[in-house]
Amino acid sequence: MAYSEDHIALAAEYALGTLDADERAQVETMMAVDSEFTAVVQAWEYRLGALNQMVGSIEPRPIVWENIKAAIAQSAAQQVPLVMPETPRAPPPAEPMVEPGMAEPPVTAAVAPPVTVDNASDASNVILLTGRVRRWRSIASIATAVAAALVGMLAVQAYRPELLPDGLRPKPRIQTVEVRTPAPPPVASAQYVALLQRDAGSPAFILTVDAATKNFTVRKVGADAVPGKSLELWLISDRLPQPRSLGVIGGSDFTARPVLAGFDTGMINAATYAVTVEQAGGSPTGQPTSAPIYSGKLIETVPAR
């Protein structure tokens, strides 16, 4: 519902507490029957509530109430009702008597009745205009006070927040900063290589082992594929009762596996690596079924730093 400027001014003055008894009763009646007008009053109370929170309560001295009572009594005594006296009307002039044989008297112009002014309507217009001016001044004063309070509160929040009540103090801002420590440069690990060959001939495979990760890569060099069979790589160590399978070597040029992670470094470096021919897919028993055709041992090619 759209409210007039007078209604908004009444709501503001009600929240500010500057209305007289009749006007407060009028506002409270409107609030009882109109929930939207109640919301307007509550909005003004919320805006002006910051003024109450910025100042503390002060108990007036007893002499203040005595002066107020005296001023009210004096004001009531001075309000004497004004009675406008009624202007008496002059009696109509008597008509001159005309005797026989006398000339007729001259004709006298009729006098217009006095014009009366409706003083009551003029007074009501003056009172209405005075009330509107007073409300406009109240709205201007309220707006100025609210603006000044907001500016003051913002300034205090920025420079002296400890002076404000707890409800008006700005909440501390917590900013999380993620500091990333650069990762240390990787340390070059030792590299080991074994040439898997037959009888000191040309190498068939090159086996490379990384000492840090224990991953190995088999590079096919000169080995020939056996039709219908698979070439399987084995680790042979005197610390193990039987050879351990490291998996079937694939048909591509490179085969990489991480299966050495289960062995310690000393065993890996001292072991012998051999290749046998097994049935397709590898040995079914987990042990070599034929003699090795290629073998070799690791040598260190890149030292650790």
N, C-alpha and C positions, 0 to 999 in steps of 0.2 A: 504494500500500500504506500502511495506517495503522500508524504506529510508536508504541510506548509512550513514556512520559515518560522512562524510563531510556535508551532508544535515542537520543532527541533530546538528552538531557543528555550521553551519550557522544560524540555527534557534535560538540556545542558544545565540550566539554573537549578533544577531539582537535584541533579547529581552534585552540583557545587554547593547547594544548601543556601541559596540566596532568595528563595521564594517566600512570600508571606503565607499565612495559614490557609487562606482561601485558594490560592494558586496551588499549594501543595495538595490540598484536598482534591482539586480538579485533576491534577496529574495522577494521583493515586487512583481516582475513579477510572480514568482512561486506561491505566495499567491493568486494572481489574477486569476490564472487558475487552482489551485489545492486547494480544500477546506480542504483535509486531511492535507496538509502541513500547511495550516493556523491554523488548530487545534493544530499541533505540536508547532508552534510559540506561540500560546495563552497559551498552557500548560507551556512553559518555562516562559512566562510573569507572570503566576499565581505563579509559584514556586519562582521566583525572586522578586515578589512583596512584600514579607515579608521584604526584605532588605530595600526597600524604606520606609516602614511603621515604621521601627525601628529607623530611623534617620530623623532628621529634614532637611528642605531645607536651604542651605547656598548660598547667593549671592556672587559670586567671585568678587574680587577687580578689578578695571579697568586695573591695570597693568598686570593682568593675560592675558587678551585678547591681549594687545599690545605685550607681550612676545610670544604668540602663533602666531600672524601674522609675527613677525620677524623670528621665527623659520621656518615657512612655506616658507617665501621668501628665507632664507638662504639654505633650503633644495632644493628648485627649482633651485637655482643658481649652486649648486654643482652637479646636475644631468646632466653632460656633456656626450653626446653619445660617446661611445668608437668605433673607426673605426680601424679595423685590417688592417694594410698595406699588400698589396699583394706581396708575395715573387717573385722577378723577376727570370725568368727562363734563365739559361745560354744558349747561342746559341749553336747549334750542332757543334762539331769540324769539321774543314775543312778536306776534304779527301786529303792526300798527293799525290802529282803528281809523277807518276812513269815514269821515262825516259827510253828509250830503253837501254838495256844493264845493268840496275841497278837492284839490288835485291829488292824483294817486302818488304815493311815495315812490321814490326811486327803488329799482330792483337791486337787492343785495346779492352778491355772488355767494353760492353755497360753499361752505368750508368743508374740505375733505377730512374724513376721520383720520386720526393719527395711526401710523403704521406700527404694528407691534412686532417685535423680533422674538423668535423662539430661542430664548437663551438656553433652554434645557438641551436642545439638539446641538447647539454650538459647543456647549460644555462637554457633551459626550464625545464629540469629534476630537476635541482637544485632549481629553483623557485617553482616547484610543490611540491618537498619534503619539502622545507622551509615553504610553506603555510600549509601543513598538520601538520608539527611539531607545527607551531604556533596555529593551531586550537586545536590540542590535548592539548597543554598547556593551552589554553583558557578554554577547557572543564574541565581540572583538576582544574583550578583556580575557575571556576564557581561551580563545585561540592564541593570543599573545602569551598567556601564561603557560599553555601546553608547549608551544614552540620553544619558549625560554627554558622550560624544564627539560625538554628533550635535548636541546643543545648543551645545557649544563650537565645532564647525565652522560651524554656522549663524551664530553670533555673530561669528566671525572673518571669514566671508564677507561679512557685512553691514557691518562697521566697519573691519577691517584685512585685506582680501583679499590684500595683498602678502606677508603672513606665511605663506600656504599654499603647498604645492608646486604646480607648474604643472598637474598633473592635477586638482587640487581647486579651482583658482581659477575663479570664475564667469566665463563668457564675456561679453565686453562686449556690451551690447545696442545695436544700431544701429537707430535709429528714423528713418525717412525722413518728413520733413515737407514737404508740398507747399504752397508759398506762391504763391498766385495773385495776380499783379499786376493790379489792375483795368484794364480796357481804357480807353484815353483816350476822352474823349467825342468822338463823331463831329463832324467839321468840316463845317459846311454848305458845300456846293459851289454854284457858280454855276448858275443855271437859264436856259435860252434857249428862246424860243418863236417860231414862225413861223406866220403866218396864210396858209394856202394857199387862194387865192381867184381868181376870174376878173374881170379888168378892174375892180379896186377895188370889186367887188360884195360881197355878204355872204360870209363865209368858208365854205368847204366842209369844210376840215379844219383842225385846230390841231395843229401839230407841236411837241412838247416834247423838249428835249435836256438831259441831265444832263452837266455839264462834267467831273465826276470820273470817272464810269463810262462815259461816251460812249454810254449807252443812250438810245434815243428811243422816244417813244410818239406814235402818231397817233390823234387823237380825231376821230371823224366828227361833223360838225355839220350841214351843209346839203347835202352831196353826194347826188346821186341815183344809184342803181345802174343800170348799163347791162345789159339782159338779154343773156345769152350772152357777156359780155365781163368783163374784169378791169381794175381800176384799179391801176396800178403806180407806185411812188414812185421818183424818180431824184435823184441828187446831181450838180449841174452846177457845175464849177469851171474857171477858166482855167488851173489847174495840171494839169488832166487832159486828155488828148487827146480823150476821149469821155465822155459821161455814164455814171455808174455806177449800176446798179440797186440799190435798197435793199429790194426785195421787193414782193410783191403785198400791197395793203391788204386786210385781211380784211373779211368781211361784218358783224362785230360792231361795237359802238361804239368799241372800243379795240383797237389793234394795237400791240404792243410788240416791239422788235427790238434786238439788241446789235451789229448789223453795222457801226456807226460806229467800232468799236474799231480798225479797220485804218487810220484816217485821223488825221492830226495835228490838234491843236486849232485852229490857224490856218485850215486848210482848211475845217474843219467850220463855223466861225463866219462865214466869208466866202462860203460856197457858196450857190447857189440851189437850192431844192428844188421839184421839179415833179412833176405827176401826169399820166400819159397813159392813154388807153384802149387796151388790148391784148386779144389773144385770150384765151380762158379759160386761166388758169394762168400768164399772163405772156408776155412777148416771147420767141419761140423763138430769136432771134439774139443776145440780150443787149444790144440797142440799141433805142431807141424806134422804133416803126413808125408813130407819128402825132405830131402836134404836141401840146404840153402844153395841157391845159384848165384846170389850176389851178397856181399857182406862188406862191412867197414866199421871204423871207429871214429869218434868225434875228435876234432882238433879245434883249438881256439883260434879264430880268425880276427876277431875284434875284441880287445880287452875292455873290461868294465872301467868306467870313469866315475 
